[in-house]
Amino acid sequence: MVLKLKSKKLPKKIFIKTFGCQMNEYDSDRICDLVSKIGFIKTKIKKDADCFVLNTCHIREKATEKVYHEIGRVKKDFKNLKKPIVIVSGCVAQAESEEMLRRESYIDMVIGPQSYHKIGDLILNYKREKKKINETEFDVIKKFDELQKITNTQNKISAYLTIQEGCDKFCHFCVVPYTRGPEYSRPFAQIIDEAKKLVNFGAKEIILLGQNVNAYNFYDNKKNYKLSSLIRELNKIKDLKRIRFTTSHPNDMTDDLIQCYNDCDKLMPFLHLPIQSGSNKILKLMNRKHSREYYLSTVEKIRKANKNVKISSDFIVGYPGENEKDFEQTLQIVKEVGFTNSYSFIYSPRPGTPAAERKLNNMIESKQNLEKLQNILEDIQLANNKKSLQKNCEVLVENKMYTQEKYFGRTKYMTPVIFESKKNCTTGKLIDVKITSFNRNNLFGNFKSNKLEAI
Ligand code: SF4
């Protein structure tokens, strides 16, 4: 008997490389959801891709050059293979726009962060007409309306949910207000709906995202919804276990939001609240619009609401105009607040920002200062991690590691925990892990029980 095989069209594959923050990761996941409607599936193997997307970030140093280098690597990888459709999306695409298509002919499309909801149609257009595409409009409302029509299928234990985009603060070192545009808050009901879908798909933790997440402010029928309203509503979702939000500006840490640290048991006692510098002179030069005293009084209020809250921050070392006295004030505030899990960098100019016009500090001194700061941050981190030793620590199990009987999860404070268990641990469960060792970045231990016992 001759079997007639029906020829089945194989799905096209998309490979996405993501640079930058969690917001870009959220966008990359949504791009996957969007292109699945036109028959694409995600691949982890670059050379299999029919479509290669580079989702870029403009925050880091030399972001534009990194994009061209990356495209150079893609060119090499596909030298003897069929060329994929090459798309650059995200903030660098927004900033470079047409120039990117002119400078690198291997790129077929640039798509700004407010236009990626159109990616399906753009790919189909490109396939039909083979004409380069520059889609860098600022249409944030339409984007979220379109995204709402497509289920967020992230299917992760810890899921991102963008609630706000853009920024009106204009810190002098930052490109966000230029690449992501003015502050925009998504409708309250739309966010709650997406959160419930994420939980139905298995999410146990939701991380609310925004460039200025605590500036969230939405009006509907004269009712005002803020970040605190969202947290209180999410706190009611039965199968959701943890809520976090990032990144916050000190000036938007309002009393209603701070109160959530007392009232909402699912809101984790960990807050990333960048201060950047401990010197009022530098904060002013950065146009941060808050003082060192204001920041400290905010931390005090938060800790009054919940004494267990730990704070992390970003620091810029060697900002133009910073002298030793200013830097000392940064070290002082680090010790005073006892920051955990923080990030620190040497200042580097971003083209187009006011700070880029200013004279750079001496690089050797900046490097020495960065080392000093990082040593202090490391000491605090190690001392914190040491406190967990031989204690039971609540961990949300995120995944099983490649090595047998090893799992990965995080504490309430976002610290990664690698632990062993003879039992098959279910991902998404909150468990107790007995901590047996640690280093700066991780805790290590053994499964203890499902019974929770806070450290
Ligand atoms: S508040 Fe944050 S996103 Fe806004 S300009 Fe300042 S650093 Fe950039």
Boltz pocket constraint, residues with backbone or C-beta under 6 A from the ligand:
constraints:
  - pocket:
      binder: B
      contacts: [[A, 166], [A, 167], [A, 168], [A, 169], [A, 170], [A, 171], [A, 174], [A, 175], [A, 176], [A, 177], [A, 211], [A, 212], [A, 249]]
      max_distance: 6.0
